[in-house]
Amino acid sequence: MSLKDILSGKGGGGSKDDHWIPLSDLMTGLMLVFLLIAVLYMVQVQRNKTHEIDVIKKSYEAQRTAEAQKNAAQIELEALQKLNKALLEKLKNKEGSISDIAATYDNTKKLLYDDLTKAFGDKIMSWGAEINPQDLSISFKEPDVLFDVGQDSLKPKFQAILDEFFPRYIEILRSQQYTDSIEEVRIEGHTSSTWENANPDDAYIKNMELSQSRTRQTLGYLLSLKSLKAPEIRSWVITHLTANGLSSSKIKKDSSGKEDPVRSQRVEFRVRTNADEKFSDILEKAKNNDASRLQTR
């Protein structure tokens, strides 16, 4: 068969329609495929849209819950502040009871812990420190950051931490809410129980000398800070801040009960309130009242 015959439709034994039937089926199939793809795409778009709506809804609900919790916490905090203010006024006038003193101490501790975590919460871990909610101590617990082994000079990194930490710490403690309750701000130096080539007694004494020297050096550095040079701030700091070396008297232990020498080496800032003094005043007042009643009988 010649090329001319094929082009003219002659030969091959078939008609022109025989060539178009399979082509139409092919086009129909392609249309169905495109239609299926379009349907699947629309379904996926709808799913994505539904997912986005769900995410937005959950985010909105989470935000509302967080705001509600924050508002509730703020209301509770304000109520606690008012209660504490009233209790402090009673104690100031020596009208409070022992239960009032206990409540005041507990409320003050909660409020101060809240303020300390707000002030330092985002930095405390980077400083290698922690805030104890029970006694409000702030412990700097990475020995490599604090001092060289057996030395009392503050390392530059520890100095930089104190530059940032201490002025804000004093600002909180000196605030009207707490200043009347603060009796002492203690810098405490702690060591492990060991000392190279020394028996336990000698090690304790040498570590006592070292811990005391370290806290004195820390105290001296803090007093040199420019931010504490204002007379009213310096006066408050000098009458409240003390340096206390405790050697290995308060070591840290691991889960098995053995001494953890690394965790034992630390510097702590600890607040002591005047609750003990107020307890003594209440007891003295009660004793005098009892004596008066006995005399009138």
Sequence and secondary structure as in RCSB ss.txt:
>XXXX:A:sequence
MSLKDILSGKGGGGSKDDHWIPLSDLMTGLMLVFLLIAVLYMVQVQRNKTHEIDVIKKSYEAQRTAEAQKNAAQI
ELEALQKLNKALLEKLKNKEGSISDIAATYDNTKKLLYDDLTKAFGDKIMSWGAEINPQDLSISFKEPDVLFDVG
QDSLKPKFQAILDEFFPRYIEILRSQQYTDSIEEVRIEGHTSSTWENANPDDAYIKNMELSQSRTRQTLGYLLSL
KSLKAPEIRSWVITHLTANGLSSSKIKKDSSGKEDPVRSQRVEFRVRTNADEKFSDILEKAKNNDASRLQTR
>XXXX:A:secstr
  HHHHHHT STT  THHHHHHHHHHHHHHHHHHHHHHHHHHHHHHHHHHHHHHHHHHHHHHHHHHHHHHHHHHH
HHHHHHHHHHHHHHHHHTT   HHHHHHHHHHHHHHHHHHHHHHHTTTTTTTTEEE TTT  EEE  HHHHB TT
  SB HHHHHHHHHHHHHHHHHHTSTTTGGGEEEEEEEEE  S  TT  HHHHHHHHHHHHHHHHHHHHHHHHT 
GGG SHHHHHHHHHHEEEEE TTTT  B TTS B HHHHSEEEEEEEESHHHHHHHHHHHHHHHHHHHHHH 
